Amino acid sequence: MTHINSDYSKLTESYLFYETKLRAERFEAAHPERRLLRLGIGDVTLPLAPVVIEALHKAVDEQARQESFHGYMPELGMGFMKQAAAANYARRGVTVDPEEVFVCYGIGDDLGAIGGLFARENRVAVVEPAYPAYADTNIMSGRTIVPIPGTEENGFLPLPSPELEAELVYLCSPNNPTGAAYSKAQLQRWVDWANEQQAVIIFDAAYEAFITDPDVPHSIYELPGARECAIEMFSLSKSAGFTGTRLGYTVVPKALIREGRSLQQMWVRNRSTCTNGVSYLLQRAGEAALTEEGLRQSRANLGVYQKNAELLTAALDRCGVRYFGGQNAPYLWLRCPEGMDSWAFFDDLMERAGVVGTPGVGFGACGEGWFRFSCFSTPAVTAEAAERLIAYFA
């Protein structure tokens, strides 16, 4: 008889964003005359930068000619894409060897695979509220999750304590869902702790392009000692609008050694076994997105999303609603009305205002009583949602 992975029974019954989608669809089916405004899933709405589209067209044309056709890609990424990623770090004064860059189809894929480097008995600390995949991918692998609660009192930026016992730590800064961002001094606390404990940090830098505070690091490798303890994941999904195009990369430094083994070499072995490389077309698009012109064009779109955040924060300020985020990140994290849990607020807001967000409890138990709005919708939808929120909280 085949034995299944019993650890799946430890997962919640339904994935957060799947459940919110189902509830919204049921509401629309029951109320076809109502128009829902969706500020839930963090999916971009603006088109790719022109320089990226140009690169995609050029790559497609290359595939039509024998002399420029490309088949299988190198499993670890094309040299030009790895160089583009290293150059992007260099703009901020961070040295990354292209051999430390591993190109992937976005962070989600590597989040699910990176655990293969670590033994099942490792305890996994997750700073919550957090993107659900951090915990779920490790639960599927049988690891014990150690939640580190982010609260209003600590600004949703908890720091390591002497009592913390974990071998792996997941950090996202700026954070999804709270929008909170660690300062250099705060993040240094985590780096120092990890080196003292010989732990490994998995650092999600998906939202670094939204940082405006000069005291918030864009990469964990800006900090002394980080190359000895941290793996960094970077996505072009939000920074360059690649949610439907799918591209990112993971950096595993050569200096990251545990139990006498190079994690960079282990990841080379993992990726060369488990992948067939990322599409040539997408890597050319990513290379273009990371040029000076590509970054400049993408920043124009980021400015639109930042203005969306200003519209929503102004509405919440007017209503006296307590919230975090809206600066350094494309999310707002607000307190639910008194007496409501986050799913009750989800249903009530959808019913009375026709606005869809994301219940905080889906990001961990300490997210209960809180709620997330995404700033990635169009300006017109965001402006209408702001007016509806003002009416709702009046």
C-alpha positions in Angstrom: 0.0 0.0 0.0 1.2 3.5 -0.8 1.6 5.7 2.3 0.8 9.4 1.9 2.4 12.3 3.6 0.4 12.6 6.8 1.9 16.1 7.5 -0.7 17.5 5.0 -3.4 16.8 7.6 -1.7 19.5 9.7 -2.4 22.3 7.2 -5.5 24.5 7.4 -8.4 23.2 5.4 -8.2 25.9 2.7 -5.5 28.2 1.5 -6.2 31.8 2.5 -6.5 33.4 -1.0 -8.5 30.5 -2.4 -11.0 30.9 0.4 -11.4 34.7 -0.1 -11.8 34.1 -3.9 -14.6 31.5 -3.2 -16.5 33.9 -0.8 -16.3 36.8 -3.3 -17.5 34.6 -6.2 -20.4 33.3 -4.1 -21.4 36.9 -3.2 -21.3 37.9 -6.9 -23.4 35.0 -7.9 -26.0 35.9 -5.3 -25.9 39.6 -6.0 -25.2 40.1 -9.7 -26.3 43.7 -9.5 -23.5 44.5 -7.0 -19.9 45.5 -8.2 -17.2 44.3 -5.9 -14.0 46.3 -5.6 -11.1 43.9 -5.0 -8.3 45.1 -2.7 -7.4 41.6 -1.5 -4.8 39.6 -3.5 -1.7 41.6 -4.2 -1.8 41.3 -8.0 -0.5 44.1 -10.1 -2.8 45.9 -12.6 -0.4 48.0 -14.8 1.3 46.7 -17.9 4.9 45.7 -18.2 7.5 48.4 -18.9 8.0 49.2 -22.7 11.7 48.1 -22.5 10.5 44.7 -21.1 8.0 44.2 -23.9 10.7 45.1 -26.5 13.0 42.5 -25.0 10.2 39.9 -25.1 9.5 40.6 -28.8 13.1 40.4 -29.7 13.5 37.1 -27.8 10.5 35.6 -29.6 12.0 36.6 -33.0 15.3 35.0 -32.0 13.4 31.7 -31.4 12.1 31.9 -35.0 15.6 31.7 -36.5 17.9 28.7 -36.6 21.0 30.7 -35.8 19.5 32.3 -32.7 17.2 29.5 -31.5 17.5 28.4 -27.8 16.4 25.1 -26.4 17.0 24.0 -22.8 18.3 26.7 -20.5 21.0 26.2 -17.9 19.4 25.0 -14.8 20.9 27.8 -12.6 20.1 30.6 -15.0 21.6 32.2 -18.1 24.8 34.2 -17.5 23.3 37.4 -18.7 20.4 37.2 -16.2 22.7 36.3 -13.3 25.0 39.2 -14.3 22.0 41.6 -14.4 21.0 40.5 -10.9 24.5 41.0 -9.6 24.6 44.5 -11.2 21.4 45.4 -9.5 23.0 44.6 -6.1 26.1 46.6 -7.1 23.9 49.7 -7.5 23.4 49.6 -3.8 27.0 48.9 -2.9 26.4 45.1 -2.3 28.7 42.6 -3.9 27.1 39.4 -5.1 28.9 36.9 -7.3 26.8 35.8 -10.3 27.5 32.2 -9.3 25.6 32.9 -6.1 22.4 33.9 -8.1 19.9 31.2 -9.0 17.2 32.2 -11.5 13.7 30.9 -10.8 10.1 31.3 -11.9 9.4 33.6 -8.9 9.8 33.3 -5.2 6.9 30.8 -4.7 8.8 28.0 -6.4 12.0 28.4 -4.5 10.1 28.8 -1.2 8.7 25.3 -1.7 12.1 23.8 -2.7 14.6 25.5 -0.4 13.6 23.3 2.5 15.3 20.5 0.7 18.6 21.8 2.0 17.6 21.3 5.6 16.9 18.3 7.8 13.3 17.6 8.9 14.2 18.1 12.6 15.1 21.7 12.2 12.7 24.1 14.0 11.4 26.9 11.8 10.7 30.3 13.3 8.2 32.4 11.3 7.8 36.1 12.1 4.0 36.5 12.0 1.8 37.8 10.6 3.4 36.2 7.5 2.8 35.0 4.0 1.2 31.6 4.6 3.7 29.7 2.4 6.5 30.2 4.9 4.9 28.0 7.4 2.9 25.7 5.1 5.8 24.5 3.0 7.7 23.5 6.2 4.6 21.9 7.7 4.4 19.8 4.5 7.9 18.7 5.2 7.2 17.7 8.8 9.0 20.5 10.5 7.9 22.2 13.7 6.8 25.8 13.4 7.8 28.3 16.0 5.6 31.4 15.6 7.2 34.8 16.6 4.3 37.1 17.2 4.3 40.5 15.6 2.0 42.8 17.6 0.9 46.4 17.7 3.1 46.8 20.8 6.3 45.8 18.9 5.2 47.5 15.7 4.8 44.1 14.0 8.7 43.9 14.0 9.6 41.4 16.7 13.3 40.9 17.5 15.1 37.7 18.5 15.0 36.8 22.2 17.6 34.8 24.2 14.9 32.1 24.6 14.3 31.6 20.9 15.2 28.1 19.8 15.1 27.6 16.0 17.5 26.6 13.2 15.6 28.4 10.4 14.0 31.8 10.4 11.8 33.4 7.8 11.8 37.2 7.6 10.0 39.4 5.1 10.9 43.1 5.1 9.0 45.2 4.1 6.5 42.7 5.4 3.5 41.1 3.7 0.9 41.7 5.1 1.7 44.4 7.7 3.9 46.7 5.6 6.2 47.0 8.6 9.9 47.3 7.7 13.0 46.5 9.8 15.6 49.3 10.2 19.2 48.4 9.7 19.8 48.2 13.4 16.8 45.9 13.9 17.7 43.6 11.1 21.3 43.5 12.3 19.9 42.0 15.6 18.6 39.1 13.5 21.8 38.6 11.6 23.9 38.6 14.8 21.5 36.2 16.5 21.6 33.8 13.5 25.4 33.8 13.4 25.6 33.2 17.1 23.1 30.3 16.9 24.5 29.0 13.5 20.9 29.3 12.3 19.9 30.3 8.7 17.7 33.2 7.7 15.4 32.9 4.7 15.0 36.6 3.7 12.1 37.6 1.4 13.0 40.9 -0.4 9.9 40.9 -2.7 8.9 44.4 -1.7 12.3 46.2 -1.6 11.4 48.5 -4.5 8.7 50.2 -2.4 11.2 51.3 0.3 11.5 55.1 0.7 13.1 55.2 4.2 16.9 55.4 3.9 17.3 53.6 7.2 15.5 50.5 5.8 17.8 48.1 4.0 16.8 46.9 0.5 18.9 43.7 0.9 19.9 41.8 4.0 23.4 41.7 2.5 23.8 45.4 3.3 24.5 44.2 6.8 27.8 42.8 8.2 27.7 39.1 8.7 24.6 38.4 6.6 26.5 36.5 3.9 27.4 33.9 6.6 23.8 33.3 7.6 21.2 34.4 5.1 19.6 33.2 1.9 17.8 36.1 0.0 14.9 35.7 -2.4 14.0 38.4 -4.8 11.0 38.6 -7.1 10.2 40.8 -10.1 6.5 40.2 -9.6 5.7 43.5 -7.8 8.9 45.5 -8.5 8.5 45.1 -12.3 4.9 43.8 -12.7 5.9 40.2 -13.4 3.1 38.5 -11.6 1.9 36.9 -14.8 5.3 36.8 -16.4 7.0 34.9 -13.5 10.6 35.6 -12.8 12.8 35.9 -9.7 16.1 34.7 -8.2 17.5 33.3 -5.0 20.9 34.3 -3.7 22.9 31.7 -1.7 26.3 33.1 -0.7 29.4 30.9 -1.0 30.2 32.0 2.6 27.1 30.3 4.0 28.5 27.1 5.5 26.7 24.7 7.9 28.1 21.5 9.3 31.1 21.8 7.0 29.0 21.9 3.8 28.5 24.8 1.4 24.8 25.6 1.0 25.6 27.3 -2.3 27.0 24.0 -3.7 24.1 22.0 -2.2 21.7 24.4 -4.0 23.6 23.9 -7.3 23.1 20.2 -6.9 19.4 20.6 -6.0 18.6 22.9 -8.9 20.6 21.0 -11.5 18.6 17.9 -10.5 15.1 19.3 -10.0 14.8 22.0 -12.7 15.2 22.4 -16.4 15.9 26.1 -16.2 13.8 29.2 -16.8 12.5 30.2 -20.2 14.9 32.2 -22.4 12.2 34.7 -23.2 11.5 35.4 -19.5 15.2 35.8 -18.7 15.6 38.3 -21.5 12.6 40.2 -20.0 14.2 40.1 -16.6 17.5 41.3 -17.9 15.7 44.3 -19.5 13.7 45.0 -16.3 17.0 45.3 -14.3 18.6 47.8 -16.7 18.7 51.5 -15.6 16.0 52.2 -18.2 13.9 49.2 -17.1 14.1 50.3 -13.4 13.2 53.8 -14.4 10.1 52.7 -16.3 9.0 50.3 -13.6 9.3 53.1 -11.0 6.6 55.0 -12.8 4.2 52.1 -12.2 5.4 51.9 -8.6 4.5 55.5 -8.2 0.9 54.8 -9.2 0.6 52.1 -6.5 2.2 54.4 -3.9 -0.5 57.1 -4.8 -3.1 54.3 -4.3 -1.7 53.8 -0.8 -2.0 57.6 -0.2 -5.7 57.5 -1.2 -6.4 54.6 1.2 -4.4 56.0 4.1 -6.1 59.3 3.7 -9.5 57.6 3.9 -8.5 55.6 7.0 -7.1 58.7 8.7 -10.3 60.5 8.0 -12.2 57.7 9.7 -9.8 57.4 12.6 -9.0 53.8 11.8 -5.7 52.4 13.3 -3.4 51.0 10.6 0.2 50.1 9.7 2.0 50.1 6.3 1.2 52.3 3.3 4.9 53.5 3.4 7.8 51.3 2.3 5.2 48.7 1.3 2.2 48.3 -1.0 -0.1 47.0 1.8 -2.2 48.5 4.6 -2.8 46.6 7.8 -5.7 47.9 9.7 -7.5 47.0 12.9 -11.0 45.5 12.5 -13.9 47.3 14.0 -14.3 46.5 17.7 -15.9 43.2 18.4 -15.3 41.8 14.9 -12.9 39.0 14.0 -11.2 39.3 10.7 -13.5 36.9 8.8 -16.6 38.6 10.2 -15.1 41.9 9.0 -14.4 40.4 5.6 -18.0 39.4 5.2 -19.5 42.6 6.6 -17.3 44.9 4.5 -18.1 42.9 1.4 -21.9 43.0 2.2 -22.2 46.6 3.2 -19.4 48.3 1.1 -18.7 46.0 -1.7 -15.0 46.0 -0.9 -12.9 42.9 -0.7 -9.7 42.6 1.4 -7.9 39.8 3.2 -8.6 38.6 6.7 -5.6 39.0 9.0 -6.0 35.6 10.7 -5.0 33.9 7.4 -1.5 35.2 8.0 -1.2 33.6 11.5 -3.0 33.6 14.8 -1.6 37.0 15.8 -3.2 38.4 12.7 -6.7 37.9 14.2 -8.5 41.2 14.6 -6.5 42.8 11.7 -7.1 43.1 8.0 -5.0 43.7 4.8 -5.7 45.9 1.9 -3.6 45.8 -1.3 -2.6 49.0 -3.1 -2.2 47.2 -6.5 -5.6 48.0 -8.0 -6.2 50.7 -10.6 -6.4 54.3 -9.4 -10.1 54.5 -10.3 -11.0 51.4 -8.3 -8.8 52.5 -5.4 -10.5 56.0 -5.4 -13.9 54.5 -5.4 -12.9 52.0 -2.7 -11.6 54.9 -0.5 -15.0 56.6 -0.8 -16.8 53.4 0.1 -14.6 52.9 3.1 -15.3 56.5 4.3 -19.1 55.7 4.1 -18.7 52.3 5.8 -16.8 53.7 8.8 -19.0 56.8 9.1 
